[in-house]
Amino acid sequence: MVVIETARMKKVLAVEPEDGFAVVQPGVVNLALTKGLAAQRMHYAPDPSSQAVCTIGGNLAENAGGPHCFKYGMTTDHVLGATVVLPDASVARLGGPAGGPRSPAGLDLLGLFTGSEGTFGIATEIVVRIQPDPEAVRTLLASFKSVEAACGAVSSIVAAGLVPAAMEILDQATIRAVEASVFRAGYPQDAGAVLLVEIDGLAEALDDEAERIEAAFREHHALRIESATDPAERLRLWKGRKGAFGAMGRLKPDLYVLDGVVPRSRLVETLREITAIGKRHGVTLTNVFHAGDGNLHPNISFDGRDAEERARVVAAGHEILALCVAMGGSISGEHGVGSEKLDHVGLMFTPDDLEVMHRVRRSFDPDDRCNPGKALPARAACGEVAKWPKIVKRVMDAEARLESGGDAR
Ligand SMILES: Cc1cc2nc3c(=O)[nH]c(=O)nc-3n(C[C@H](O)[C@H](O)[C@H](O)COP(=O)(O)OP(=O)(O)OC[C@H]3O[C@@H](n4cnc5c(N)ncnc54)[C@H](O)[C@@H]3O)c2cc1C
């Protein structure tokens, strides 16, 4: 086995503000790129919550998202080109800075490479789109009695035709963990949930947009509304959200961050069933999520030294991902499959679908040299679709009970 490390390839090779692109090595840290562009009043839009440590190479491999992807799109919308070393050691140049996101000439091989989880080759240079900072930014925070009310406000905002840059929800357990930690942001601890909404654009348009968003908050009986344009105040409102995963370290020694997606209209019922799954397995669950995208991050805090607890955590995690699929969603919103979710891939794809994906992968990597065993289940396992038939049935039953107005449990 050969392990290839790209973390020290962290040079920004070129910045071309006029043409709106930068060329970076794969080990450049996401936030470092944006910080480095501050003098030009530009930034790189995709902002995973892990942006202080994750790299552009990892972002490309996972097609990473983040809070601001509701308006600005995922990594694939911001990568213009990449130089990649293929498994036979040849070097390929996919896409390039010219001609918009990707040239319409030829097949979109860059799009194929993006999100392939390192199974097609290794990116050694990446051309990313950089964009001017918006003229004005406003961050609003509303607290609600329940997660349901916060989700209701998100639906009203979208129904009003507004497209905020970000819409993030933290549930009560997360708020309390944050407020007890160094990431304390002054969120009201008695609230059932807080909703963080960010809007950006022309300064004169923001007042009207903020008013309409506050109206949506009030429609869902917001308990408290804060609004900030001052950078330090905005940073405070974001501090709790950005530090939420770190704050969970206070609850138990280990954290299992799940990542699934459901249609936005099914957020409330999905969250209700997730709570029921957590109770059934007796695990400590918190929720912090990209509400605009229906991208859930149920987090299970646990003590990995306890084998029995670990088994309950894994079982609950499996059920939650199966639930997302049953709700018409996906087993991943932005973190990919890796090796953790290999067993779940069959819930979404037929053996024929998987065979096509294996063929595409083999055309880049015929001998399975790059990240073998990741992203796609081994061909032999492709026939084991719905390896979790009991789980799926239980989830479907719970869903039917919810639809008929009953209790998910
Ligand atoms: C607390 C927390 C919050 C997170 N929040 C988000 C979020 O908001 N949005 C989101 O999308 N993700 C999020 N993530 C997941 C993760 O941070 C992202 O997937 C990120 O893009 C991974 O980047 P990395 O540099 O850490 O990659 P790594 O973990 O080092 O690698 C990820 C994969 O990419 C491959 N890879 C790395 N570099 C290259 C390269 N140069 N060429 C080819 N393949 C390569 C690796 O082999 C590996 O399979 C979060 C994770 C944590 C722990």
The ligand as an ORCA input file, in Angstrom:
! r2SCAN-3c Opt
* xyz 0 1
  C     -16.891     19.191     12.291
  C     -17.017     18.933     10.824
  C     -17.826     19.758     10.050
  C     -17.945     19.524      8.681
  N     -18.726     20.368      7.931
  C     -18.845     20.158      6.617
  C     -19.673     21.028      5.812
  O     -20.296     21.984      6.302
  N     -19.745     20.758      4.493
  C     -19.088     19.699      3.925
  O     -19.191     19.498      2.728
  N     -18.314     18.871      4.663
  C     -18.164     19.074      5.973
  N     -17.385     18.240      6.722
  C     -16.725     17.080      6.062
  C     -15.281     17.357      5.552
  O     -14.660     18.355      6.304
  C     -15.310     17.733      4.078
  O     -15.724     16.619      3.313
  C     -13.984     18.239      3.487
  O     -14.226     18.591      2.138
  C     -12.864     17.226      3.566
  O     -11.649     17.899      3.285
  P     -10.249     17.392      3.906
  O      -9.208     18.318      3.423
  O     -10.417     17.227      5.376
  O     -10.126     15.989      3.170
  P      -9.644     14.598      3.747
  O     -10.578     14.149      4.835
  O      -8.197     14.613      3.988
  O      -9.922     13.710      2.463
  C     -11.237     13.428      2.048
  C     -11.171     12.484      0.839
  O     -10.642     13.198     -0.259
  C      -9.520     12.521     -0.814
  N      -8.578     13.547     -1.229
  C      -7.979     14.487     -0.440
  N      -7.158     15.251     -1.169
  C      -7.241     14.809     -2.450
  C      -6.621     15.190     -3.673
  N      -5.720     16.172     -3.732
  N      -6.934     14.501     -4.797
  C      -7.810     13.475     -4.764
  N      -8.423     13.063     -3.628
  C      -8.141     13.717     -2.488
  C      -8.982     11.644      0.331
  O      -8.326     10.499     -0.169
  C     -10.259     11.266      1.068
  O     -10.880     10.143      0.469
  C     -17.263     18.441      8.092
  C     -16.441     17.620      8.883
  C     -16.330     17.859     10.232
  C     -15.447     16.963     11.051
*
